[in-house]
Amino acid sequence: MKPLIKSALIALPLFLASVAAHADYRVDTKLYQAGQLVGAPSMVVKANQPATVSVNSTYDIELMLEPYDSQQVRVTATVNLHGIPMRPTLLVELGKPNTLTIGDRRMEVVVNKSQ
């Protein structure tokens, strides 16, 4: 019986890491320039896989999410707003709004686990 328990204790963290690596997240963003809302795209992103959204020539967003722990993910983004790139990396807590401001450009991000 003891070897079975040991095997289960070893397998459980590997299983949980595998589940987290393939989790889906809903990402809600808002992009502002000079205080004006430019766009508010939402997307479902798989962990460790890039996701992209583009709107005309106004903006492009590429996101990659990497699970950090059970309540946080690392968000790596490339945001081109009117041809000017931002490449932030943020450690965000699930369900909490996060804001990044560079000059007159601002990006707000909320990440939740997808249902």
RANOR-V614090 format. One record per residue. N is the residue number from 1. SS is DSSP state (helix for helix, strand for strand, loop for the rest). D_CENTER is the distance of its C-alpha to the mean C-alpha in Angstrom with 2 decimals. Layout:
n->N ss->SS d_center->D_CENTER
n->N ss->SS d_center->D_CENTER
This chain:
n->1 ss->loop d_center->41.85
n->2 ss->helix d_center->40.44
n->3 ss->helix d_center->39.10
n->4 ss->helix d_center->37.23
n->5 ss->helix d_center->35.59
n->6 ss->helix d_center->34.70
n->7 ss->helix d_center->33.17
n->8 ss->helix d_center->31.10
n->9 ss->helix d_center->29.89
n->10 ss->helix d_center->28.86
n->11 ss->helix d_center->27.25
n->12 ss->helix d_center->25.21
n->13 ss->helix d_center->22.72
n->14 ss->helix d_center->22.40
n->15 ss->helix d_center->21.80
n->16 ss->helix d_center->19.14
n->17 ss->helix d_center->17.30
n->18 ss->helix d_center->17.68
n->19 ss->helix d_center->16.37
n->20 ss->helix d_center->13.18
n->21 ss->helix d_center->12.76
n->22 ss->loop d_center->13.05
n->23 ss->loop d_center->11.16
n->24 ss->strand d_center->9.67
n->25 ss->strand d_center->7.00
n->26 ss->strand d_center->7.87
n->27 ss->strand d_center->6.02
n->28 ss->strand d_center->9.07
n->29 ss->strand d_center->9.83
n->30 ss->strand d_center->13.31
n->31 ss->strand d_center->14.95
n->32 ss->strand d_center->18.31
n->33 ss->strand d_center->21.08
n->34 ss->loop d_center->24.19
n->35 ss->loop d_center->23.25
n->36 ss->strand d_center->23.12
n->37 ss->strand d_center->20.26
n->38 ss->strand d_center->19.62
n->39 ss->strand d_center->17.07
n->40 ss->loop d_center->14.72
n->41 ss->loop d_center->12.80
n->42 ss->strand d_center->10.89
n->43 ss->strand d_center->9.59
n->44 ss->strand d_center->9.11
n->45 ss->strand d_center->7.06
n->46 ss->strand d_center->8.87
n->47 ss->loop d_center->8.03
n->48 ss->loop d_center->9.39
n->49 ss->loop d_center->10.11
n->50 ss->loop d_center->9.58
n->51 ss->strand d_center->9.41
n->52 ss->strand d_center->11.51
n->53 ss->strand d_center->13.14
n->54 ss->strand d_center->16.40
n->55 ss->strand d_center->18.94
n->56 ss->loop d_center->22.39
n->57 ss->loop d_center->22.80
n->58 ss->loop d_center->21.07
n->59 ss->strand d_center->17.46
n->60 ss->strand d_center->15.08
n->61 ss->strand d_center->11.32
n->62 ss->strand d_center->9.84
n->63 ss->strand d_center->6.21
n->64 ss->strand d_center->5.92
n->65 ss->strand d_center->4.11
n->66 ss->strand d_center->7.27
n->67 ss->strand d_center->8.83
n->68 ss->strand d_center->10.88
n->69 ss->strand d_center->13.11
n->70 ss->loop d_center->13.65
n->71 ss->loop d_center->12.23
n->72 ss->strand d_center->9.52
n->73 ss->strand d_center->6.48
n->74 ss->strand d_center->6.49
n->75 ss->strand d_center->4.26
n->76 ss->strand d_center->7.07
n->77 ss->strand d_center->8.10
n->78 ss->strand d_center->11.57
n->79 ss->strand d_center->12.90
n->80 ss->strand d_center->16.56
n->81 ss->strand d_center->18.24
n->82 ss->loop d_center->21.92
n->83 ss->loop d_center->21.92
n->84 ss->strand d_center->20.77
n->85 ss->strand d_center->17.71
n->86 ss->strand d_center->15.21
n->87 ss->loop d_center->13.18
n->88 ss->loop d_center->11.33
n->89 ss->strand d_center->9.56
n->90 ss->strand d_center->8.57
n->91 ss->strand d_center->8.90
n->92 ss->strand d_center->7.92
n->93 ss->strand d_center->10.02
n->94 ss->loop d_center->9.29
n->95 ss->loop d_center->11.19
n->96 ss->loop d_center->11.95
n->97 ss->loop d_center->11.78
n->98 ss->strand d_center->10.93
n->99 ss->strand d_center->12.94
n->100 ss->strand d_center->13.56
n->101 ss->strand d_center->17.04
n->102 ss->strand d_center->18.80
n->103 ss->loop d_center->22.31
n->104 ss->loop d_center->22.50
n->105 ss->strand d_center->18.93
n->106 ss->strand d_center->16.30
n->107 ss->strand d_center->12.66
n->108 ss->strand d_center->11.54
n->109 ss->strand d_center->8.08
n->110 ss->strand d_center->8.12
n->111 ss->strand d_center->5.91
n->112 ss->strand d_center->8.62
n->113 ss->strand d_center->9.88
n->114 ss->loop d_center->11.40
n->115 ss->loop d_center->15.20
